[in-house]
Amino acid sequence: MPGKHPTDRTLAAYIDGRLSEDAAAAAREHAAGCARCQLRIGAANDPVDGVQRRDIPPIPIRLAESAASDPVAGDVWRLAWDANVMLAVIWDVGPDRVAVLPVVESADADDWCVFLDRSATGGLGDLAVSVAYETTVPWAVLDSRVVHLEETGALAELRSAFRTGAATTAMRGDPVHSLLDERLVGLDELAERLAELANAVWSPPVTAAAAVALDFDALLDAGLPPNRALAISSRGAAPTDEEADAIEAATGVRPAAQAIDDELRRKIDQPRRKSAIRTRASANRRSEAAERRALAQEAQPALAAARGTKGAAPDFDTILDRLLRA
């Protein structure tokens, strides 16, 4: 292991060019020999947020061929939402969310972390995985599957011990005995990042309230072009985030977001579309949540047209793939 891993803040500053020359050289030297940190900043996969990482060398391992696949329990995945990136083990898979056990900095590992060596991680390197910080996150944060753990017995054993107080022989970290333990700082940061990932919600629920009725003239006064003012006032179209901002500024009323079809939302959240959406968000200078909402709004006219074709259900995959290739 090539020394202590840089923090996420340090890596973000390195990517953005905000580190001093000496600090940047140290981060670059570490990343050159650390597959895990290269995964954290996205050098092993498509660029994150459009950043070109020309001075980070290629990692010495290959990502699993799973950009288009669904998560499976026992996988190690890269999770990403805007600038928040981390690795985690998939523990349970649901239709909308997955339970994950986060990968912890080895120096921050406590007695509720299992240590997995290189032989158990398919060459990824030594990992510490926490069972105390198990969190459910939405599918939208799933970025790339890194490797599948063939053996998760130690994790299951320690997880059971954490929940029941049972004895365990799993290889684990040292207990925290004091509130002054430096590991608590790193673990608190981990908890904050997990909370951000868990709350990475971009679409309103299907039961969302209907949009506030706004008349055509009020929308024109808010600066919307006539075609959009007509679509929103008379046809029930949902305003974009930018249009909603303009309407709120002019009228004092922010129209409620239009509920997004569950199937469409799940199709947008499929991991195989993650990279294209993040690239598009960067190009449009939007957050990932805003870009996903914009994609759903762009899909609505195409979906309406598809429903009018011989009564057939719209092909969500075809519509979204076409929009993302545009």
N, C-alpha and C positions, 0 to 999 in steps of 0.2 A: 504494500500500500504506500503510495508516494506522499507520505506526510498527511497532516490533518487537512480535511477538505475545506475549501473556502466556503463561507456562508453564502446563502442565496443573494443577500444584499451585495456581497463582494462580487459575485459572478455577474449580477445585473449591472453593477457599475463598470465592470470590465467590458461587458458587451457594449455598453453605451459610450465607452471611451472616457469615463469619468475618473478612472484610477490614475494615480501617479505613475511615472515610468517604471519605478522599482516595483510597485505593487502589481502593475500589469504584467511585468516580466515574471513575477513569482506566480501569479495566477496562470499565465501561459505555460510555464514550466510544469506546474502541477497537472494541468489538463492534458499535457502531452503524454503523461504516463498513467492517467486515471480515466478508465472507460466510464466509470459512473458519473464523474463530473462532466464529461463530454456529453453524456446523455442528458444531464440536468440542463445544459444550455442549448441542447438541440442539435449539436454538431453531428450526431449520428443519424439524423433524420432530416426532413425538410426544414428550412429555416423557420424560426419562431419569430413572429411579428416582423417578417421581412428583413431581419438583420443578417448581413453577410459576415460570416465568421471565417475570414480567410486565413487568420493566423492561428486557428485551432486545428491541429492535425487530425486526420481521420482516426477514429477509434479502432482498436485491434480486434473488435468482435463484430458480428453481424446481428442486426435486429432480426427477430423472428419474422417470417413471411406472413404477417397477420394484419397488414394495414386495413384489409377489408373484412377482417373476422371479428367475431364477438368475443368478449372476455370470458374466460373460463377460470373457475376456482383453482388457485395454485399458480396462476400467471403472475409475473412481475410486470407491471405496466408503468409507463411514464404518464403522469397526470399533469395537465397544463390548463391554465385559465388566465388569459392575459399574461402578465409577467410571473405568475406564480407557478412554479414547476417543481415536481418532486416525484420520487419513485415510491411504489406501494405494491404490496401483495394483494391480489384479489382473493377475498375469502368467501364471499357469497354473491350471487348474481340474481338481481330482480329485474322486472320488466322496465323500470325507470331509473333505478339506483343500484349501486353495487357497494357491498361492505368491503372496506380495505383495511389492511394492517400496514401502517407507514414504515418506510425504511428510515432509520434513525442514524445520525452521525455516530460512528463508533465511540467517539470520545464522550457522547451524551447518553450512551446506553445505560439504563438502570436494570434492576433485577426483573423487570417485566419485559425485557427484550431478549429475544433468542438470537444467538450468533450463528450465522450460516457461513461455512467456508466456501472457497472457490469451487470445490468439487460438487457442492450442493446447489450452486447458483449457475451452473452451466458455463463457467468461465467468466462470469460477470465480475467476480471478485468477492471479498469478504463483505457480508452485509449484517447489520443489526436490524431486527424487525420487532417493532413494539406491538404487544397485544393489549396494552393498557389504553392506547390511543386509537383503538378501532373506531372507524367513522364510516358512515354511509355517504356516498357522493353521487351526483347525477352522472349519467352516461356522457353528458356533454363534455366532461373534463377528461375523458379517456383519449389519450393521444396515440401512443405506440406500445405494442406488446414487446417486451425486451427478451424475456425468456420464460420458460415454464419450469417450475420447481417440481421435480419428480417425487420428492419426499417432503411432506409437510407435517409429519408426525410430531416433531418437536414443537412446532407452532401450535398444533392442536392441543398438545399436552399442557403447554404453558398458558394457553388461552383458557383452558378448563380450570387450571389452578387459580388463575386470576379471578375467575367468576365464582368459584366454589370454595377456595381456600385449600384445595387438595394438595398433597405433596407432589413434587415434580423433580425429575432428574434432568430436565432440559438444560442445555448449556446457556447460561444467562449472565446478565451483568451484575454489578455489585449494587446492593440496596442503597437508597438515599437515606442518610441518617440526620441531615441537618438542612434547614432552610437556606443555609449559606452555600450549599453544594452548587458548584458552578454548572453542573449538568442541568439544573432546573431552568437556567436561562435559555439554553438550547431547546429544551423540551417545551417551554412556554411558547417560543417562536414556532415550533412545530405545531402546537395546538392552534395557534392563530392562523397559520397557513392552511391547516386542515379545515378550520371553520370557514375560511374564504372559499375553499373548494366545495365544501358541503353546501354552501349557500349560493353556488353559481347557477342561479335560476334565471332564465332569460325569457320564458314565455308565460303569459298569464294562464291561470287554470281555465278549464272549459266552462266553469260556472261563473266566470267574471261577469260583472254587471255590464249591461249594454252601454254603449257610448252615449254621452250627453248629446242631445239633439242641438245642432248649431245650424243656423240658416245660411243660405248661400251668400248673402251680402256680408254677413259677419266674417265669413271665411275669406271673402275677397279683401275685406278691410284688414284682415290679419296678414295679407300678403301672399295668399295662395293663388296659383294660377286658376283660371276659370274651370279647366277640365278637372282639376283636383277638388276644387270647391264643390263642383257639381257631384262628383263621385262620393264625397264624404257626406254632403247634406242630403242627397236624394237617393243614393245607391247603397248606402251603408258601408262604404269602404272605410278601412282603418287608416288614420293618418300615420305617417312615418314619425320617428322620434323628433326629427327636425320640424315637421309640420305641427306636431303637438306642442313643441316649445313655442312656436310662433303664435299658435292659437291661444295658449295660456297667457303669453305676454300681452296679447291684444284684448282678450276677453276676461281674463281672470279665471277661466274655466279650462281645466285640462281634460280632454276627452279620454275616457277609459280605453285601455288597450283592447283590441279585438281578440277574443279567445282563438287559439290556434288548434286546429284539428289534432287529436292525440296521435294519429298515425303519421301525419306530416311531421309533427315534433320529433317523434322517435326516428323517423328517417333522417331528419336533419342532424340528430344526435348520434348517428352511427359513426363509429371511430374512423371509418374509411374516408369520411368527408372532413375530418378535423383539420388536416393540413391545408386544404383548399380554403376553408372558412377563415382560418387564422391568417393566411396570406392575403385574402380579400379584405379582412378587417384592417390589416396593416396598410394596404394600398388606399383604403378609404378613410384612414385615420379614425377608425371607430373602435370601441371596445368589442370583445368577442360577443358579448350579450347583444349589443346593438346590431352587429353584423348578422347574427342569427335571426333577430326579429326582422331585419330588412329582407333577408332571404325568404322568410316565410311570407312577408307581404308581397314580394315580387312573384312568389309562386301562386298567389290567389287568383290573378286573372287567367293564368294557364290552367289552373285547376277548374275554374268555372267553364272554360272552353272544353276541357276534357270531359266534364260531366255532360256536356251537350252533344257528345259524339256517340250516337247510337245507344245512349243510356249507360255506357260502360263506366265503371269506376275509374277515377284518374290514376295514372301510373306515376306515383310520387317519385320513384327512383329516376325515371326518364326526365321528368320535369326538373328535378333538383340538379341532376348531372348536367343538363343543358345550361342551366343558369350558372353553375359553377365553372363551366368551360368558357362562358362568354367573356 
